[in-house]
Amino acid sequence: MATIEELMNANLLEVFNERDGDRRRAAIRRTYAPDVQFSDPDELVVGHDALDAKAQGILDGAPDFVFTPAGKTYVNHDLGYLTWNFGPAGQPPVVRGVDVALVRDGLIRSVYTLLLTD
C-alpha cells in the first residue's frame, strides 16, 4: 500500500505532469479511488476519466510547462498537503499552488487544489 507521501507525489508528477496518456491513466488507477473528487478554482470533476481529461486539459494549455514540488509533503493521519510550482522547466514558476488530499484505504479519495497568489 502506498504512503500518503507517495500518493501526493504520484498525483503531481505521475498524473498532472505526465504527458503520455497511457502512463497517466495507469497512474490514475493506482493512485485514486474510482469515484475520486478533484476540485480546483475552476471546477469539480469526479472519477478517473474526468480526472484524466482535467490533467490533459491543463497540459494542453501549457505545452512547455512542468509541475515541480515546492517543498516536502506534510501528513496528518489521512490528510496530505504538498505545495507545487508550474512553469517552464528551469524558469521561475508562473503558477504556484497547493494540493490537499484525503486518503482512505491506500487511495486518494479527494483532492483540493488551491492557487497561491502573492
C-alpha positions as CSV (number, residue, x, y, z in Angstrom):
1,M,0.0,0.0,0.0
2,A,1.4,3.4,-1.0
3,T,2.1,6.0,1.7
4,I,0.4,9.4,1.6
5,E,3.7,11.0,0.6
6,E,4.0,8.6,-2.4
7,L,0.3,9.3,-3.4
8,M,0.8,13.0,-3.2
9,N,3.9,12.8,-5.4
10,A,2.1,10.5,-7.9
11,N,-0.8,13.0,-8.1
12,L,1.6,15.8,-9.0
13,L,4.3,14.0,-11.1
14,E,2.8,10.9,-12.5
15,V,-0.7,12.3,-13.2
16,F,-0.7,16.1,-13.7
17,N,2.9,16.2,-15.0
18,E,2.6,13.1,-17.3
19,R,2.1,13.9,-21.0
20,D,1.8,10.2,-22.1
21,G,-1.8,9.3,-21.8
22,D,-1.3,5.6,-21.2
23,R,1.2,6.1,-18.4
24,R,-1.1,8.8,-16.8
25,R,-4.1,6.6,-16.9
26,A,-2.2,3.7,-15.3
27,A,-1.0,6.1,-12.5
28,I,-4.6,7.3,-12.0
29,R,-5.8,3.7,-11.5
30,R,-3.2,3.0,-8.8
31,T,-3.4,6.4,-7.1
32,Y,-7.1,7.3,-6.8
33,A,-10.3,5.8,-5.7
34,P,-12.7,5.1,-8.7
35,D,-15.0,7.9,-7.5
36,V,-12.2,10.4,-6.7
37,Q,-13.3,14.0,-6.5
38,F,-10.9,16.7,-7.8
39,S,-11.7,20.3,-7.0
40,D,-9.8,23.4,-8.2
41,P,-10.9,27.0,-8.5
42,D,-12.4,26.2,-12.0
43,E,-14.5,23.1,-11.4
44,L,-15.2,19.9,-9.6
45,V,-14.6,16.6,-11.5
46,V,-15.5,13.1,-10.4
47,G,-13.9,9.8,-11.4
48,H,-10.9,8.5,-13.3
49,D,-12.0,9.6,-16.8
50,A,-12.8,13.1,-15.7
51,L,-9.5,13.4,-13.8
52,D,-7.6,12.2,-16.8
53,A,-9.4,14.8,-19.0
54,K,-8.7,17.5,-16.5
55,A,-4.9,16.7,-16.4
56,Q,-4.8,16.5,-20.2
57,G,-6.5,19.9,-20.5
58,I,-4.1,21.6,-18.1
59,L,-1.1,20.1,-20.0
60,D,-2.5,21.0,-23.4
61,G,-3.0,24.6,-22.2
62,A,0.7,24.9,-21.2
63,P,2.7,22.7,-23.5
64,D,6.2,23.8,-22.2
65,F,5.3,23.9,-18.5
66,V,6.2,21.3,-15.9
67,F,5.0,20.7,-12.3
68,T,7.6,20.5,-9.6
69,P,7.2,20.0,-5.9
70,A,7.9,23.2,-3.9
71,G,8.6,21.5,-0.6
72,K,8.0,18.4,1.3
73,T,4.7,16.6,1.8
74,Y,3.0,17.1,5.1
75,V,0.8,14.4,6.6
76,N,-1.8,14.4,9.3
77,H,-3.4,11.0,9.7
78,D,-5.4,10.6,6.4
79,L,-4.6,14.1,5.0
80,G,-1.7,15.0,2.7
81,Y,-0.5,18.5,1.8
82,L,2.0,19.4,-0.9
83,T,3.0,22.8,-2.4
84,W,4.0,22.9,-6.1
85,N,5.2,25.2,-8.9
86,F,4.1,25.2,-12.5
87,G,6.0,26.9,-15.3
88,P,8.7,26.4,-18.0
89,A,11.4,24.0,-17.0
90,G,14.3,25.7,-15.3
91,Q,12.5,29.0,-15.0
92,P,10.7,30.8,-12.2
93,P,7.1,29.4,-11.8
94,V,4.2,31.1,-13.5
95,V,1.7,29.5,-11.1
96,R,2.2,28.3,-7.5
97,G,-0.3,26.1,-5.7
98,V,-1.0,23.5,-3.0
99,D,-2.8,20.2,-3.2
100,V,-4.6,18.8,-0.2
101,A,-5.8,15.2,-0.4
102,L,-7.8,12.9,1.7
103,V,-6.7,9.3,1.6
104,R,-8.5,6.2,2.6
105,D,-7.6,2.5,2.2
106,G,-4.4,3.5,0.3
107,L,-6.0,5.6,-2.4
108,I,-6.7,9.3,-2.8
109,R,-10.5,9.9,-2.3
110,S,-10.5,13.7,-2.9
111,V,-8.0,16.4,-3.9
112,Y,-8.4,20.1,-3.4
113,T,-6.1,22.4,-5.4
114,L,-5.6,26.0,-4.3
115,L,-3.7,28.5,-6.3
116,L,-1.3,30.7,-4.3
117,T,-1.0,34.4,-5.1
118,D,1.5,36.9,-3.8
